[in-house]
Amino acid sequence: MAVARLLRGVRDSMRTPTWQERLDECRSEAQIVEVARAYLASFEYWDIARLPDGCKPTKLTCGADVSQIAVALASYRYDERDRCAELIHRLAAFFIQAHLNLSRIVETTNDENGAAKDSA
């Protein structure tokens, strides 16, 4: 029994984290942007190229870019028969979660007026 538990722990520690887990580990805006870039890089060029113009990610330099992509993908109206529907859904789910995580980070690092908290 203890051996099975040990082996399960080793197997779990060798497992590649999911994109959701990677987002959840982020503690800064820069880390979320980095994970979002890596996520986009995991797709083939042609997958991203076939997205409708309003849904194509253009740049990722800051958290605002991540949020902008999340809003664009979430607000795009598509038909389930659309050839890009599954891809749009997958991208939207990731970027919405990234946006929510950014909001959480900003909430914990800014004061009630939106200014950065003093770390001193």
C-alpha positions, 0 to 999 in steps of 0.5 A, a space after each residue: 500500500 505504501 509503495 503504491 502511494 509512493 509510486 503515485 507520488 513519483 508519477 504525479 511529480 513527473 507529470 507535465 502541469 496543465 495550462 490551468 495549473 501553470 496559470 494558477 502558479 503565476 504570482 505576477 503579471 509578467 508570469 501570466 504573460 509568459 505562460 500565455 505566450 507559451 500557450 499560444 506557441 503550443 499551437 500550429 501557425 495554421 491553427 491561429 492563422 485560420 481564426 477570424 480576424 477579431 479573434 487572432 492574438 496579435 501581441 502579448 506584452 502585458 496583462 492588458 493584452 491578455 485581457 483584450 484577447 480574452 474579451 475578444 474571444 469571449 464576445 465573438 459569436 460563432 456557430 457550432 458548425 464554424 470550423 474554428 468553433 472548437 479552437 475559439 472555445 479552447 482559446 477563450 477558456 484559457 484567456 478568460 482564466 488568465 484574465 481572472 488570474 490577472 484580476 486576482 493578482 492585481 487585487 492582492 498587489 494594489 490598494 483600494 485606489 488601484 495604486 501599487 501597494 508599498 512593498 517596504 
